[in-house]
Structures are given as C-alpha cells and as structure tokens.
C-alpha cells in the first residue's frame, strides 16, 4: 500500500460553508467523529473493490484498518483523503464533506505514506521549511514550526545534515514531522514503522500516542498486528471489500476460540497425577506440561488450582495463553495473503 504526502496549496482565507457535526457513541459517552463513512462503494470496471463499508473514528482516537492485500485498504484511504471519489456513500472528515468542500478536507488532514516523502538532498530543516512554504505559512511562523518539530522529534542535532544521511528511523520521524507542519486534525498513517528496528518502532509508537493525547485522530494501516494491538482504540478488519469485524482489540480477540491454560510440573509423577485429575486437552511428557481449554478468568484458575490442591498435586508454574490479533486476522480474512 503506497500513499504520498498530501499538501494543498490553498487560499489563505478560509472557505465559507456549513460544517456538519457527526457524532459517535463510545460506551456511555458521545464523541465527535473526526472520520465518518457510510455505505462507501467503489468499483474499477467490473471489479468491486469496496462494497458498502461503514467507518467511524471518534476525535482523538486511533482506528487500525487491517486486511490482506487486495482487501480494499488503499482504496478506502484514497477515498477518505480525496484522491478518489466514491461511486456511492457519504464521507465526513473533520466535519467536512469532501464531495462539496475537498480543499477544507485537505487542510484538515495529513498523510504519511509507507514510502518516505523526504527529499534526501535537503537537510531536515529544509524539508520542513519546504512543507511550511507549501502550506503558505509566513516565513517566521514556518521557521518556528520547523524548530519546534526538530526538537520534538529529537532531530535538532541532525537538522542541518542532508536527510540522505539519516537512519531509517530518523527518516520516518522526519516524514511524520513534515506531515505535522500544517497542524492536521486527522492523520492517515500507512505502515509507519515498516523496516524500523525495535527501538525505533517503540519511539514511533510513543510519538503516535503523544499526538492522540493532544487530540489528533489517526487512521492507521499496518501489517504488524502487534502494532495495532498496542496502539489502536478500535480495529476494523476489511476483507473482500467489506468490513468483516470491528471492535476494540480485546473484543475481537474474545471472539476467537483457542485460549488455553498451560500447567508445568517438576517431574513425571506430578504430571501423571495431574493428568488423572484434570483430563487435559494436550500433554507434553518431555516438557512436563499439560494444556487445558479455558478462558484464564480468576474463577476458572481458582477452581483448577483447588482441584489440584485437593489431590495433593503441586504445580510448578501456570501460563494463560489467549488469542492475539494474528488469530483474529487469520480467522476472519480470506486466503489471499497478508
């Protein structure tokens, strides 16, 4: 999936027009939806790519859009960022209708693509100043904004070095900093940590969390399902042009069977005694472990340990294994590949 930085060279005067407020209900509270799509459809020739999807992202939250290649993620993002027009359906971004007011939508959003939009021959500071010029910021404002972003992303010391000398992590940070020059309310992040080492990934996660804490709304696409689990308030799984599941990471994982409890024992005698008491679903005599189906709840574990205690069987260790988003992904999507 490939996106590019989206910059609108605009009239400094704001456009007139009504603003539509879309709300989203989350739990017992109602929040303003920064991204709202209803009944989105898009076809290319005879191929239907999106078949009536609905998406709602409350302000100041992260939605992770997951799905195999060919599921329609790129097309969905292109529709939401005004690159394409839908065949049917309604979109609101930061309260604006891209069909009626695309420039207002473009002013409100930032897009950080999978492949860096950084100019390697320019310094970090020059890249940021270029973005400030494209956003028609006054020179003093642009310089101040560039300095703030260099400091925020820990790039100040490298600010006067050509970006081609930056590490992969530094380039991704600069790329995101360039997206923030215009102060977007909504950011679309396409696989922001692809190719980064674990430390750089964690740094990028912290930056993303910081943006959301300040009220920024993010739609994230990623091939790293642990990243979606760590960052997203909600996850939408797209497959075959339809949303096949949506919810919090915990809600989606709870829908997938396969959780189990693993018990480890000190010797074969204890293992055999426990197996007689519990009738386990799996047994590994070499590892001295038993596997039992179970949700890992406190009541389940308490009852399990009481049965073993009543039988005078000692457990060396206990581990609860629960489904992760990888399990969700494979259970809900087709076989086209990730």
N, C-alpha and C positions, 0 to 999 in steps of 0.2 A: 504494500500500500504506500503510495507516494503522494505527499502534499507539498506545497511550496508556501513560502511566506506570502501573506496576502496583505497588501498595502493599498489603501485607497488614497489617491491624490485628490484632495477634496477642496471644496469651497469652505473657507474658514467659518462662514456663517452657518449656523445650524439650520437644517431643513425644518420647515413647518410641517405640521401634521399631527394627527391624533396618535396617542400611544395606547396600545391595547395591553391591559394587565392580565396575565394568565397566572392562575394560582394552582399550586399543587399541594395535596393533602399528604402529610407525612406523619403517621401515628395520630396524635391528637392535635397537632398543630397544622396550620395552613401557611405555606410559604410561597413567595412569588417565584414562578417558574422562569428561569433565565432562558431555558431552551424548551420549546414545546413543538411537537409534530403530531399531526393527526391524519391517519389514512394516507400516508405517503406512498405513492406508486411511481415507478419509473421503469420503462422498457427501452431497450435498444433493438430496433427491428422487431422480430418476433420473440425475442428473449425478454422475459420479465425478470428484472433484477431486484426490484423491491415491490412487494405485493401487499401494500396497505399497512405499513408499520406505524406504531404509536410510540412516542418517546416523550418523557417529561423529566427535566433536570431542575430541581429547585435551586434557587440562588445560593451560592456559597457551598455547593456540594460537588462531588465527583461522580460521574457515571462512566463506568467502563463498558465499552461496546466490544464484545467478544464474538468470534465466529471464525470458521475455517476460511481459507482462501476461496474467493468466489461467492461468499455468502451475501455480499452487498454492502460491506462496511464502507468501502471507499465511496461508493455511490451515495450512501446516506450522508456521509460527511460533506461531499461535494454539494449536495442539495442544501444542507444546513448552512454552508458557508457561501452561498450564492454562485458557485461555479456552474451549477446546473439548475434548471427549472424542473420541478416535478410534473409528471403527467396529471396527477391528481393529488389532493391533500392540502393541508394548511400547515404553515410554519410560522412560529413567532420566536424571534431571537432578541433578548433584552427588551421585550415588549413591542418589537417592530416586525412588520410583515415584509419579508424580502421581495415578494412579488410587487409590492407597491412602493417600497422605500429601501431598495438594496444598498444605497450609499449609507443610510443610517445603520443598517446591519453591519456593513463593513467597518464602520467607525467603532462599533461596539465589540468587535471580535479580534482575536489574534490566532494565527495558525502556525504551529511549529511542526514541520514535516519530518518524515523519517530520515530524509537525507538533508544534511545541513545546507542552509542558505547563506552561510558565512562566506564572504569574499576573502580567500586566503592571502591575497596580495595587500589587503588593507590591514591596518592594526585593529585590535579590538575596539579601541576608542573611535577609530574612523568608521568601522562598521556601524557602531551605534549612532554616530553623528549622521551617517548616510540615512539611516532609518528616521532620525529626527527631521531631516530635510524633507524626506518623502511624506512625513506626516505634517509638514508645513509648520513645525514648531519654530518660534523665534530662536535666533542663534543662542542667546543667553540661556533660554529655557532648555534648548537641546543639549548644550554643554553640561548644564547642571544635571539633567536627566541621565546623560551618559556617565557622569562621575558617580552618581548615586547607584546606578546599576553595576558599574565595575566594582564598587565597594561591596554591594550586596551579594554579588556572585563570586566574591573573592578573586577577582581578576585585575585588581588595581595594579599590582606589580607587573603584570603582563600586558597592561593596557596599551603600551606603545610598541609592542612587538607584533610582527606580521602574524595573522591568525593561522597561517600555514605551519607555524612553529608550535602551535598549541597541541596538547594531547587530545585524545578523543573526548574525554570528559570535559575539558575546558571548552572545546568547540561546541558541545551540546549546551553547556551553560551559557556561552555567548549567544548561541542561536535562540535560546529561550529569552535571554535578556533583550535581544533585538525585537522579539515579539512583544515585550512589555513596554517598549518605548512609547507607544501610543496610549498606554493605560487602558487596555481592553477589559471589558467586564466579563467576557466569555472567551475562554481559550480552548482550542482544539489541539490536542497533543497526539501525534501519530507516532507510536512506538518510541517514546522519548529516551529510553535507556538502551536501545539496541546497540550491541557492541561494547558497552561500557563494562569495566571491571567492577567487582562487588562494592568496593569503597565508593566509586563514582556513582554507582546506582543508588546507594544509600544517600549520598549527598543530593542527588536529583530528587529523590523521594522527599527529603526534608524541605527542599525548595518548593516543591509542589504543594506539600502540606501547608507551608507558610503562606502561599498565595491564597489557598482556600480559606485559611484562618482570617485573611484580610477581606473576604467576601467575594473573591473571584470564583467563577463557575467553570468547571473543566469537564470536557468530554474527552475521554482517554481511550485510545485503541492500543492494544498491546498483545504480543504473543507470549509474554511472560505471565502466566496465570497467578503466580505468587504475587506479582506486582499489583494486579487487580485486587487480590485479596487484601493486600496491605493498604492500598490507597482508596479504593472505591467505597463510597457510601452505598451505592447500588450498582448492580451488574445487569446488563441486558445481553442475552445470548441470541445472536442472529444466525439463521441458517436457512438457506433456500429462499432468501428474500423476505422471511418472516421472523418476528420476534418469537422464539420458542419458549423463552423463560425470562423472567425479570424479578429481581428482589435483592435484598441485602446478600452479601456473600454467605452469611450464616444461614439465611433462609434457603438459599439454593443448595447448600451442602446438606441441609437437613432433609431435602427431598430425595437424596440418593442413598440407596441401601449400601451396606458394605462396612459399616462401623463394627469394630470388634475389640475385645479385650484380650490382651496377651499376659499370661502369667508365667513367670520364670521360677525355677526351683533349684535347690542346691544339689540335689542328687536324684538318681533314677527312682529310688524308693519313694521319695516325696512326690515325684512326678506321677508315678503309677497310682499312688493313693489318691491324689487329686483327680486323676482321670476317672477313677472309680466313682468318686463323689459327684463330679460335675458333668460327665458325658460331653466332652468338648467337641467343637466342630472341627478342630485341627490339632495335630500333635506332632512335635518335632523332638524325637528322643535324643538326637545329637546336641541340639541347643538347649534341651531340658525345658521346653516351653509348651504351653497349651494355649489354644486360641478358642475363644467363646464369642458367639454373637452377643452384642449388647450395645446400648447407646452411651455407656460411660457415665450415666447420671449417678448422683450421690446415692440414691436409694438402691440402684442396681448394684453398685460396688459394695455398699454396706451389707446387702443380703448375701452377695457372693462370698465376701470375707467371713461372714458369720458361719456359713455352711462349712467352710474350710476349718475355721476355728473349732467348731463343734466336732469335727472329725479329727482334730489334733494334727492337721496338716499345716506346715509352715511354708509361707510364700516368700521367696527371696525378693522379688520385685514385681511390679504391676505396671503395665502400659496401656493407655487407651488410644486406639487408632480410629480416627474419624475421616470420612471422605473429604477430599480437598477439591478445589476448583478444577483441577485436571480431571477428576472423576466426573464432575458436573459436565464439563466440556465434552468428554467422550460419550457420556450417556445421552446427551441432548442433541448433539450435532451429527451430521451425516458422515460419510466416509471419504470426503473429498480431500481431507488432509488439513493440517493446521498451518 
